[in-house]
Amino acid sequence: MSDTSTSKVLLALIAGVGLGSIIGAGAALLLSPNDGETNRKILNEKIQDLAEDIHDKTDHLLDDIKDEIGKMGKIEKEIEKEIEKEIEKKA
């Protein structure tokens, strides 16, 4: 499977899960035995929890990306040194 088709499948899966979540949440609100004010409070709490979770995960992801970029910089320097050594050998 190519990277492009894998990306498309993953994107479709994420979109499907997201759409299913939205539909499920809507149905739960419509069929809930609670009154509107209680539902709004519950929904607000869930949204705040979700926002905090997303914030934490994106912070963690950014830290991981920064670490990987740092590693790539070190590898780049090592490759440069190896190329310089090879050039010196041939000179």
N, CA and C atoms as an extended XYZ file, in Angstrom:
273
Properties=species:S:1:pos:R:3:atomname:S:1:resname:S:1:resid:I:1 pbc="F F F"
N         0.837       -1.168        0.000 N   MET     1
C         0.000        0.000        0.000 CA  MET     1
C         0.888        1.239        0.000 C   MET     1
N         0.588        2.177       -0.833 N   SER     2
C         1.424        3.365       -0.923 CA  SER     2
C         1.103        4.335        0.202 C   SER     2
N         2.008        5.303        0.392 N   ASP     3
C         1.812        6.304        1.437 CA  ASP     3
C         0.551        7.116        1.182 C   ASP     3
N         0.272        7.416       -0.086 N   THR     4
C        -0.895        8.224       -0.423 CA  THR     4
C        -2.182        7.496       -0.071 C   THR     4
N        -2.287        6.229       -0.449 N   SER     5
C        -3.516        5.493       -0.151 CA  SER     5
C        -3.647        5.251        1.350 C   SER     5
N        -2.544        5.040        2.048 N   THR     6
C        -2.583        4.878        3.497 CA  THR     6
C        -3.079        6.159        4.146 C   THR     6
N        -2.605        7.292        3.665 N   SER     7
C        -3.040        8.587        4.202 CA  SER     7
C        -4.526        8.798        3.962 C   SER     7
N        -4.997        8.424        2.774 N   LYS     8
C        -6.410        8.592        2.457 CA  LYS     8
C        -7.277        7.712        3.347 C   LYS     8
N        -6.841        6.484        3.577 N   VAL     9
C        -7.597        5.568        4.428 CA  VAL     9
C        -7.629        6.100        5.852 C   VAL     9
N        -6.495        6.570        6.345 N   LEU    10
C        -6.428        7.115        7.699 CA  LEU    10
C        -7.309        8.353        7.830 C   LEU    10
N        -7.264        9.234        6.838 N   LEU    11
C        -8.093       10.435        6.857 CA  LEU    11
C        -9.583       10.074        6.841 C   LEU    11
N        -9.948        9.093        6.024 N   ALA    12
C       -11.345        8.658        5.963 CA  ALA    12
C       -11.782        8.049        7.292 C   ALA    12
N       -10.905        7.298        7.921 N   LEU    13
C       -11.214        6.698        9.215 CA  LEU    13
C       -11.433        7.772       10.267 C   LEU    13
N       -10.533        8.747       10.311 N   ILE    14
C       -10.661        9.842       11.285 CA  ILE    14
C       -11.943       10.630       11.038 C   ILE    14
N       -12.242       10.911        9.767 N   ALA    15
C       -13.466       11.642        9.430 CA  ALA    15
C       -14.699       10.843        9.850 C   ALA    15
N       -14.681        9.546        9.624 N   GLY    16
C       -15.806        8.695       10.002 CA  GLY    16
C       -16.024        8.653       11.503 C   GLY    16
N       -14.933        8.540       12.236 N   VAL    17
C       -15.041        8.537       13.702 CA  VAL    17
C       -15.571        9.879       14.191 C   VAL    17
N       -15.066       10.962       13.611 N   GLY    18
C       -15.527       12.292       14.005 CA  GLY    18
C       -17.003       12.491       13.717 C   GLY    18
N       -17.424       12.108       12.519 N   LEU    19
C       -18.834       12.244       12.139 CA  LEU    19
C       -19.725       11.368       13.021 C   LEU    19
N       -19.281       10.162       13.297 N   GLY    20
C       -20.050        9.271       14.168 CA  GLY    20
C       -20.174        9.831       15.580 C   GLY    20
N       -19.100       10.457       16.049 N   SER    21
C       -19.141       11.068       17.382 CA  SER    21
C       -20.140       12.209       17.438 C   SER    21
N       -20.148       13.025       16.397 N   ILE    22
C       -21.078       14.156       16.347 CA  ILE    22
C       -22.523       13.660       16.306 C   ILE    22
N       -22.777       12.676       15.470 N   ILE    23
C       -24.137       12.129       15.367 CA  ILE    23
C       -24.556       11.491       16.687 C   ILE    23
N       -23.641       10.748       17.298 N   GLY    24
C       -23.947       10.110       18.580 CA  GLY    24
C       -24.214       11.122       19.686 C   GLY    24
N       -23.431       12.192       19.710 N   ALA    25
C       -23.632       13.230       20.729 CA  ALA    25
C       -24.976       13.926       20.528 C   ALA    25
N       -25.313       14.192       19.283 N   GLY    26
C       -26.599       14.829       18.991 CA  GLY    26
C       -27.763       13.951       19.418 C   GLY    26
N       -27.670       12.678       19.114 N   ALA    27
C       -28.733       11.752       19.495 CA  ALA    27
C       -28.838       11.649       21.019 C   ALA    27
N       -27.692       11.622       21.689 N   ALA    28
C       -27.700       11.529       23.153 CA  ALA    28
C       -28.366       12.752       23.772 C   ALA    28
N       -28.091       13.927       23.210 N   LEU    29
C       -28.718       15.147       23.737 CA  LEU    29
C       -30.225       15.140       23.507 C   LEU    29
N       -30.636       14.702       22.334 N   LEU    30
C       -32.064       14.696       22.021 CA  LEU    30
C       -32.838       13.672       22.849 C   LEU    30
N       -32.205       12.564       23.177 N   LEU    31
C       -32.886       11.483       23.892 CA  LEU    31
C       -32.624       11.496       25.394 C   LEU    31
N       -31.870       12.482       25.867 N   SER    32
C       -31.501       12.556       27.275 CA  SER    32
C       -32.711       12.859       28.157 C   SER    32
N       -32.790       12.219       29.323 N   PRO    33
C       -33.889       12.516       30.249 CA  PRO    33
C       -33.675       13.830       31.016 C   PRO    33
N       -32.479       14.404       30.920 N   ASN    34
C       -32.176       15.643       31.635 CA  ASN    34
C       -32.800       16.842       30.934 C   ASN    34
N       -32.942       17.925       31.698 N   ASP    35
C       -33.439       19.154       31.092 CA  ASP    35
C       -32.311       19.852       30.328 C   ASP    35
N       -32.658       20.870       29.572 N   GLY    36
C       -31.687       21.553       28.723 CA  GLY    36
C       -30.544       22.171       29.492 C   GLY    36
N       -30.827       22.774       30.643 N   GLU    37
C       -29.776       23.421       31.439 CA  GLU    37
C       -28.759       22.403       31.928 C   GLU    37
N       -29.233       21.266       32.407 N   THR    38
C       -28.337       20.202       32.869 CA  THR    38
C       -27.500       19.680       31.709 C   THR    38
N       -28.136       19.474       30.564 N   ASN    39
C       -27.398       19.005       29.383 CA  ASN    39
C       -26.324       19.998       28.970 C   ASN    39
N       -26.646       21.283       29.027 N   ARG    40
C       -25.652       22.307       28.658 CA  ARG    40
C       -24.474       22.291       29.609 C   ARG    40
N       -24.743       22.119       30.908 N   LYS    41
C       -23.659       22.055       31.897 CA  LYS    41
C       -22.770       20.840       31.637 C   LYS    41
N       -23.414       19.699       31.424 N   ILE    42
C       -22.653       18.467       31.151 CA  ILE    42
C       -21.831       18.627       29.879 C   ILE    42
N       -22.465       19.159       28.840 N   LEU    43
C       -21.782       19.359       27.564 CA  LEU    43
C       -20.612       20.326       27.719 C   LEU    43
N       -20.812       21.400       28.463 N   ASN    44
C       -19.757       22.383       28.687 CA  ASN    44
C       -18.571       21.741       29.411 C   ASN    44
N       -18.850       20.918       30.439 N   GLU    45
C       -17.782       20.232       31.162 CA  GLU    45
C       -17.012       19.288       30.239 C   GLU    45
N       -17.746       18.544       29.417 N   LYS    46
C       -17.110       17.599       28.484 CA  LYS    46
C       -16.238       18.352       27.476 C   LYS    46
N       -16.740       19.474       26.975 N   ILE    47
C       -15.976       20.259       26.003 CA  ILE    47
C       -14.710       20.806       26.647 C   ILE    47
N       -14.811       21.300       27.902 N   GLN    48
C       -13.632       21.803       28.590 CA  GLN    48
C       -12.613       20.696       28.815 C   GLN    48
N       -13.088       19.517       29.221 N   ASP    49
C       -12.188       18.376       29.413 CA  ASP    49
C       -11.506       18.000       28.097 C   ASP    49
N       -12.287       17.981       27.027 N   LEU    50
C       -11.742       17.648       25.715 CA  LEU    50
C       -10.710       18.685       25.278 C   LEU    50
N       -11.013       19.964       25.497 N   ALA    51
C       -10.080       21.030       25.119 CA  ALA    51
C        -8.766       20.894       25.888 C   ALA    51
N        -8.853       20.599       27.180 N   GLU    52
C        -7.639       20.404       27.981 CA  GLU    52
C        -6.849       19.202       27.484 C   GLU    52
N        -7.555       18.131       27.172 N   ASP    53
C        -6.900       16.921       26.671 CA  ASP    53
C        -6.196       17.196       25.345 C   ASP    53
N        -6.868       17.905       24.454 N   ILE    54
C        -6.264       18.247       23.157 CA  ILE    54
C        -5.042       19.133       23.370 C   ILE    54
N        -5.159       20.104       24.277 N   HIS    55
C        -4.040       20.999       24.565 CA  HIS    55
C        -2.842       20.210       25.081 C   HIS    55
N        -3.080       19.305       26.023 N   ASP    56
C        -1.999       18.485       26.579 CA  ASP    56
C        -1.351       17.622       25.498 C   ASP    56
N        -2.181       17.009       24.667 N   LYS    57
C        -1.645       16.128       23.629 CA  LYS    57
C        -0.872       16.906       22.568 C   LYS    57
N        -1.351       18.094       22.212 N   THR    58
C        -0.617       18.885       21.213 CA  THR    58
C         0.698       19.383       21.803 C   THR    58
N         0.706       19.741       23.097 N   ASP    59
C         1.969       20.127       23.733 CA  ASP    59
C         2.955       18.968       23.686 C   ASP    59
N         2.466       17.779       24.005 N   HIS    60
C         3.329       16.587       23.983 CA  HIS    60
C         3.826       16.316       22.561 C   HIS    60
N         2.936       16.446       21.592 N   LEU    61
C         3.307       16.233       20.199 CA  LEU    61
C         4.354       17.248       19.749 C   LEU    61
N         4.165       18.507       20.120 N   LEU    62
C         5.149       19.537       19.763 CA  LEU    62
C         6.502       19.244       20.389 C   LEU    62
N         6.506       18.787       21.637 N   ASP    63
C         7.772       18.410       22.281 CA  ASP    63
C         8.449       17.273       21.523 C   ASP    63
N         7.653       16.279       21.121 N   ASP    64
C         8.207       15.160       20.350 CA  ASP    64
C         8.775       15.633       19.015 C   ASP    64
N         8.070       16.538       18.352 N   ILE    65
C         8.541       17.065       17.066 CA  ILE    65
C         9.839       17.824       17.255 C   ILE    65
N         9.907       18.656       18.296 N   LYS    66
C        11.140       19.404       18.572 CA  LYS    66
C        12.298       18.461       18.830 C   LYS    66
N        12.039       17.384       19.584 N   ASP    67
C        13.089       16.394       19.842 CA  ASP    67
C        13.570       15.753       18.539 C   ASP    67
N        12.629       15.391       17.681 N   GLU    68
C        12.994       14.762       16.408 CA  GLU    68
C        13.781       15.733       15.514 C   GLU    68
N        13.375       16.996       15.514 N   ILE    69
C        14.104       17.994       14.721 CA  ILE    69
C        15.523       18.135       15.259 C   ILE    69
N        15.652       18.126       16.573 N   GLY    70
C        16.985       18.180       17.176 CA  GLY    70
C        17.840       16.993       16.763 C   GLY    70
N        17.246       15.806       16.756 N   LYS    71
C        17.962       14.608       16.329 CA  LYS    71
C        18.380       14.718       14.864 C   LYS    71
N        17.474       15.248       14.040 N   MET    72
C        17.787       15.398       12.618 CA  MET    72
C        18.943       16.375       12.423 C   MET    72
N        18.981       17.429       13.230 N   GLY    73
C        20.080       18.388       13.146 CA  GLY    73
C        21.409       17.725       13.486 C   GLY    73
N        21.417       16.868       14.501 N   LYS    74
C        22.634       16.154       14.885 CA  LYS    74
C        23.067       15.210       13.766 C   LYS    74
N        22.106       14.514       13.184 N   ILE    75
C        22.420       13.594       12.090 CA  ILE    75
C        22.977       14.368       10.907 C   ILE    75
N        22.385       15.528       10.618 N   GLU    76
C        22.861       16.358        9.510 CA  GLU    76
C        24.320       16.756        9.733 C   GLU    76
N        24.660       17.153       10.957 N   LYS    77
C        26.039       17.543       11.263 CA  LYS    77
C        26.989       16.353       11.105 C   LYS    77
N        26.541       15.178       11.539 N   GLU    78
C        27.375       13.981       11.393 CA  GLU    78
C        27.606       13.667        9.918 C   GLU    78
N        26.572       13.801        9.104 N   ILE    79
C        26.706       13.545        7.668 CA  ILE    79
C        27.650       14.559        7.036 C   ILE    79
N        27.523       15.815        7.439 N   GLU    80
C        28.423       16.853        6.923 CA  GLU    80
C        29.876       16.505        7.236 C   GLU    80
N        30.140       16.069        8.470 N   LYS    81
C        31.494       15.697        8.864 CA  LYS    81
C        32.006       14.535        8.019 C   LYS    81
N        31.136       13.547        7.794 N   GLU    82
C        31.532       12.392        6.979 CA  GLU    82
C        31.847       12.821        5.542 C   GLU    82
N        31.039       13.709        5.000 N   ILE    83
C        31.275       14.197        3.629 CA  ILE    83
C        32.581       14.964        3.575 C   ILE    83
N        32.832       15.811        4.570 N   GLU    84
C        34.081       16.578        4.607 CA  GLU    84
C        35.286       15.640        4.682 C   GLU    84
N        35.170       14.565        5.484 N   LYS    85
C        36.258       13.589        5.590 CA  LYS    85
C        36.511       12.920        4.238 C   LYS    85
N        35.416       12.551        3.556 N   GLU    86
C        35.561       11.918        2.250 CA  GLU    86
C        36.193       12.866        1.232 C   GLU    86
N        35.806       14.122        1.281 N   ILE    87
C        36.375       15.120        0.360 CA  ILE    87
C        37.863       15.301        0.643 C   ILE    87
N        38.233       15.336        1.941 N   GLU    88
C        39.641       15.501        2.301 CA  GLU    88
C        40.467       14.294        1.844 C   GLU    88
N        39.895       13.096        1.949 N   LYS    89
C        40.587       11.896        1.514 CA  LYS    89
C        40.871       11.927        0.006 C   LYS    89
N        39.910       12.439       -0.750 N   LYS    90
C        40.045       12.475       -2.205 CA  LYS    90
C        40.883       13.646       -2.685 C   LYS    90
N        41.098       14.620       -1.830 N   ALA    91
C        41.868       15.806       -2.241 CA  ALA    91
C        43.348       15.585       -2.165 C   ALA    91
